Amino acid sequence: MNFLLFRRLSSRLAFKQTVTFALLVIVLAWSAYALLARRIYGQVDAELQDRSISVRSMLQIRANDFRWLNEQADPEVRAQFAKSIRYYQLLDDKGKVLESSREMSDLHLSFGGAAHQALQSGHVTWEYYGAPGDDHLRIVNTPVLGPRQQQFVMRIGVSLDEADDDAWRLRLYMLLLLPFIILAHAANAWIMAATSLKRLEQISAAAKQITPFDLSSRLPVSGRQDELDELSASLNAMVARLQSSFQRMTEFLRNLSHEIRQPLTVLRAETEQALRMGGSSETNYRDMLSKQLEHVELLARTVSDLMELAQSESEKIKLQCEKEDLSELVQTAIDGMRGQASERGIQISGAVQQNVVGAFDAGQIWRLMLNLLDNAIKFNRAGGRIDVSLAVHHEMAMVSISDTGSGIAAEEQQHVFDRGYRTATARKSSVPGTGLGLHFARAIAEAHGGQIEVSSVQGEGSTFRVILPLHPKGEILMPSTQRDATVN
């Protein structure tokens, strides 16, 4: 993000926020002014009503005779009366002025409108006279009942100059204050936008440094614990997972490359040697072809593991469960691996409970058992033992495979089921492998609704336990937390 683009985005965000804020402030200011002005002029009306009552209490009407009861009134009432008769007028029912103050006479008010309405309705009416700055008055028209039910109208007015001045000062104060508030908000909005965009610019620059070939970089976290920090933390966690996945995949591909390259190299060398051995005996050819067949089988197993890996990456293992006797499957697997074990002088013993019947995929269970038994043979010591047991407990079948091999270090036991993972002992040994067998073993167990676990003591051997329900579902999605799991 270049400097000009940065300033343009900051200004645009600040402008949008300022316009919205300005409209809101103007509406609030106008509402506040209307409320305060109404209160100012409301106080004038209340004072005018008090004056009207004061004047009426001082007025005595007898026939066509009017007189003020000044001497009989209370001093406070007389003071109020003295202020009230500056704008005073008394009219009969024809609109004739019977008595008026000089100021009211100078206004030449007509008998109509509010005054006439007060006479007809018998209720107090209000009216304005003039405009602000030029004899602006608020007038109340009060109906008065005289002798012989004769009706009169008493007009009392009060100047609005003071109220107009207060309202004008209020308007001026708001007009001066509004621009300052809006400008202050605009500056604050620009600073906030610039700060936020600056952090986004830093995050963007850091994100550009992250590539599939270099996942060590991380997005900056300011420590403010705000939304941007949460976003950066989430993305950093994602990058860390990707980095771990890429590292495992790189290690897996490196091991896989070695496992494929070695038998191919041997095959090529032996084939070239066979071509050069023109007159060799049939026995030599058979021995050479037998060795080549072993390497072809290793390649076939590697390709099969890759196919299974692709299937597990789709997060789904499809089972074709039928009613099977797990006892027969386990015993058949034991018998099938005795020959391979006997070549190294390893003894396999089995304690298999009979008639363990449930819903299983025989092919997948066979693959699970062969993976576990193959590992137990490959990583066992010469002349060692393998003990296999099958028992049922609370409708759960438990298969245990123990060996007397090299064992697994405690810190490695939690990784032996990870995809492509091989223990340090396995990597140092001459035993070929892709690190996929235990991954598929766990995937098969979990697809049946079960689980697999390991316990081991380094230098003494390992025990793998497979726990399977006798009635699993026909097809189970691999748990999301396990889909990246791989095998030893």
N, C-alpha and C positions, 0 to 999 in steps of 0.2 A: 504494500500500500504506500504510494508516493505521498509527498507532503501536500501537494495541491488537492489530491483526492481526499486525503485525511481532513484537510480544512473544509472542503466542500461538504463532506458527510457530517462533520461536526456542526457546521452552520445550518445545514438542512434540519438535523434533529433538533437543534436549539430553536430554530424558527418555528417548527411545528408545535413544540411544547409551549413556546412563548405566546403564539396566537391563541392556543386553547386556554392558557392561563389568563391572558388578557380579556378574552370574552367572559370567562367566569368572574374575574375581578370586577369588570364593568357591570355585569348583572348584579353582583352582590353590592357594589357601591351604590348603584341606582336604587336598589331595594332598601339599603340602609338610609339613603337620603330621603326617600319617600316616607319611611317610617319616622325618622327624626323630624322632618318638616311637618308631618301630620301631628306629631306631638307638640311642636312649637305652636302651631295654629290652634291646636286643641286647647292648650293652656289659655290662649287668648279668648276662645269661646267660653271657657269656664269662668274667666275673670269678668267677661261681659255679662254673663248670666248673673253673677253675684252683684254687679253694678245695677242691673235691671231690677233685681229684688230690692236693693237698697233704695233706689229712686222711688219705686212703687210704694215702699213702706213710709216714705217721707211725704208722699202726695196725698192730699185730701180733696175730694171732689164733692161739691154741694151745688146742685142745680148747675148754673153756669159759672159758679165761683170755684176758683182753685187757690189753694194755699199750701205752703210747705211747712211741715211740722219740725222746723229746725231746732227750736228750743227744747222741745220734748224728747228729742232723739238722743241716743247715747253718743258720746264723743267719737267713738270709733265709727259708728254708722254715719255721723255727720261728715267725718273725714272721707269716707268712701263716697258719700253723696256729692261732696265738693268736687271730687275727681270725675264723677260720672256725668255731671250736667254740662260738661264742655260740649258734648255732642248729644243734645237732648231735644226731643220734639214730641208734642202732644197733638193729635188730630182727632176730629170727631168722625162720625160715620159717613160724612159726605166728603171727607178728605180735607176739610178746612183746618188750617193750622191754628190751634188755640193758644199754644205757647211753644216757644222755641228758643234755643240758645243762639247766640249770634253766629257761631261757627256752623251750626246746622242750617241756619237760614241762608248763609252764603252758598250752601251747596245746591239750593233750589231743587230739592228732591221732589219727584212727582208722586202722586198718590196712585199707586198701581203696583202690580207685581206682588212682591212679598207682603207689603203693608196691607193691600186690599185682601189678599188671601188670609192673612191673620185675622182680619175683621170678620170675614165670612166663616172661617172654620172655627174660630175661637181658640186656636192654638198658636203657640209661638212660632215665628218664621225667621229665617236668617237670610242675609244678603250681603254682597260685597259692593263697594262703591269705589270707583277710580282704579288706578293702577299703581304698582310699586313705584315710589319716587314722586307721586303726584296725588296728594290727598287720598291715600289708600286707606279705606275704612272697612271695618267689619261691623255690621248693624244687626241688631235684634229687634224684631217687631213683636210687642207684647200686647194682647187684647186686654182692655180694662173695662170693667162694668161699673157704670155710674148710677146715680139716682134714677128712679123710674125706668130701670132696665136700659138706660141709655148706654150705647157702646162707644168706646174710644180706642185709639191705638197709640201706644207709647213707644216712641223710637229712641233707642239708646245706641250710640256708636262709640267705637274706640279706634284709635289710630293703629295701623298695622306697620308703622315705620320700623319700630324696634324688632318686630317679628320678621319683617322683610330683611332687615339687616342681618339677623341671626341666620336666616335661611341662605342669604347671599354668602356670608362667611363660610357656612357649611359647604356650599357648592364650590367655593374657591379652594377651600382646604382639600376637598376630594379631588378636584381637577389638578391641583399641584401634587398631591400625594400619589395619584394613580400612575402617572408616567414614571415616577421614581420607583414604585413597586414593580412595574412591568419591566423597566430597564434592569433593576436588580435581579429579577427572576431570569431575564434573558441572559445576563452575564453568568449567573449560577448554572443555568441550563447548558450554556456553551461549555463551561468548565467541566460539568458532569459528563456531557457527551464526549468531550475531548478525552477525559480520563478513561471513560469506558472504551472508547474506540482505540485508545492507546494500548490498553490491555488486550483488546481483540487483535490489534496489530502485532503485539508481541506473541500472542497465541498462534496467529497465522504464520508468523515467521518461524516459530518453533515447529509448527506442523510441517512446514516445507522441508525441514531437516530430517524428518522421519521418512525413510525409504525401506523397501523390503530388504535391502542390503545393510541397512544401519537402523536398527530399532532401539538403540541405546538412548536416544534423545527423549526428553519428556517435555510436556507443556508446562509453562510457568504457573505456579500457584502463589498468590500474593499473601495468603494467610488471613484474608478478610472474612472468610467463611460465607461469601455471598454466592449468587447463582453462577458467576463465571468461575469461581473456585470449584464449585460442585461439578460444573461441566468439565473443567480441566482434570479434576480428580477422576471422573468417570472415564474420560478419554485416555488418561494415563494408565488406568487399570486395564482398559481394553488393549492398549499398546503392549503392556506387560504380558498379557495373555498371548497376544500374537507373537511376541518375542520368544516366549517359552515354547509356543507351538512350532515356530520356525526352527528353533534350536533343536527340538526333538526330531523334527522332520529332517533337518540337515544331518543329524547323527544317524538317523535311520537310513537315509539315502547313502551315507558314507559306508555304513555296515553292509547295506544291501549291495552296493557296488563291489565291495570286497568279496562278498559271498558269491556273487555271480561271476566276477572276473576270474576267481581262483579255479573253479571247475572248468570254465571255458578254456583257460590257459592249459590246464592239464589235458583236457580232451584234444586240443590242437597238437600238443607235443606228442601225445601217445599216437594220434592218427598219423602224424608225420613219421614217427618211428616205425609204425606198422607198414607204411608205404616203402620205407627204406629196407625193411626186412623181407626182401623178396622171397628167399627160400626157407624161411623159418618153418618150424613144425606147426601142426595144427594145434598142439597144446599151447604153444606160445601165443598164437592168435586168440585162442579161447580165454586165456588169462588176461590178455590185453583188452579184449572185448568186455570181459567181466568187470574190469576196473572202470572202463568207459561207462558201462551201464550204471555203476554206482554213482558216478558224477552226473549222469543224465537224471537219475532218480533225485539227486540233491537239487538239481536245477528245477525239476518238475515240482518238488516240494516247495521251493522258493516261489515259483510262479503261482502255485496253489495258495500259498500264504498271501501273496499279493491280491489274488482274486477275493479271498476272504476279507482282506483289509478293505478293499473297495466296497464290499458288501456292508461291512460294519460302519464305514464312513457314511452310508446312507441312513444311519441311525436306526436300522431295522433289521432284525434277523427273523426270517420267516420259518416257522416250525410246522412240521407235518406230524402232529402228535397222534399217536395211536396207543391202544392198550398194549403195553410192553411189560415184560418181566425184567426189571432192572438187575436182578440177580444174574440172569443169563448174560446180559450185556457186560456187566463188570467181570464176570468169570471168563467170558470169551476174550475180553481185552487182556486179562492176566495171562491166559494161555497163549494168546497171540504174541505176546512180548517176551515169553520165556526163552525163546531161541536167541533173541538179541541180547538178553541179559546173561545167558549162559556163556556167550562168547567172551565175556569179561569176568566170568566166575561169580556173577551176582545172582543171589538166590531170591526168588519172588515167592512170598507166602500170602495166602488169602484167607480171610475169615469172613465169608460172605453169607449173610442171612438169606434164606431161601424164600421164594414166593413174595418178593417185594414188587407188587404189581401197581402200575400207575400209568398216567398219560405222558408219554415221552416221545421225542423224535429220536429214533434209534440211531440214525446216521450222525446227528449232532452229538449225542451222548458218547458214541463210539469215538468221535474225533476228540472230545474233551478228555476221555480216559487215555487215549493214545498220546496226547500232548503231555499230560501229567506223567505217565509212565515213561515216555521217552526222555523227559527231563530228569526223572529220578534215575534212569540208567546212565545217561550221558554224564551227569555231574556226581555220580557215585564213585566210591573208591573201588579198586579191583578187589574182588572177593567180598564185597559188601552185601547188604540185605535191603530188600524192599518189602514192607508190610502193607497189605491192602485189606481194608475192612469195609463192610457194608452193614448198616443197622438202621432200624426204623424207630423213631421216637416222636410221638405226638403227630402222626401223619406226615412226618418229614423224613425223607431218606438221607442218611449221612454217609458219605463215602470219604474214607481217610486213606491217604497215600503217604507213607513215611519212608525215608531213605536214610542211609548212613553216610551221606556224601559230605561235601565241603561246607555245606550250610550257607546261610545268607546273613550278611552283617545287619545289625538292627536298623541302621539308618537307611539301608537299601530295601528293606522289606515293604515299605509303603510305596515303592516305585516298581516292584517286579511285575505288576500288571499293566504298567504304562506301555503305550504303543512304542515298539522299537527299542525298549530299554533292555540292556544286558548288564548284569552285575559285573563288578570289577574282576571277579574270579573267572566269569565266563569270557570276558574280553581277553584275558591273559592266556586262557587255555587254547588248545588247538581244536576244540569242539566247534564245528560250524553251527551257525544259527542266525536268525534274522530278528530275534526279539519280538516275535509275534505270537508264539504258542500260547503263553499264559493270557495274553489279551483275548484271544479267541475262546480260551477256556472260561474266562470270566463272562464274556459276552454270551456264551451258550448257557451258562448257569443262570444268568440274569434273565435271559429270554424265556427260560422255563419258570421264572418267578422265584429263583433261588439265589444263592450267593456262594462265593468262594473266599477262603481266607487262608493265611499262611502263618505258621509259627516256626521259628528256626533258631538254632544255636550254632554260631560259626564254628566250624571244625567238628561238629557232632552230627549234623544232618538237618533235614527239614521235614515238615509235615504240612501237607495241603489237605484242607477239608472242604468238601463240596456238599452243600445242603440244598436239597431239592424237594419241593412239595410233590406229593404223589398225584395231585390233580392240578397242574398248571394250566394257564391259558394257552390257546393254540398259537397266538402271536402276540408278542409283547414288545413295545418300543423300548429301546435302550434308554435308561435315565439320562437326562441331559447332563448331569454331573459326571456321567461315566462315559459319554460318547467319545471323549478324547483318550480314554484308557487304552493302553497297549500292553503287550505281553513280553515275557521273558523268552 
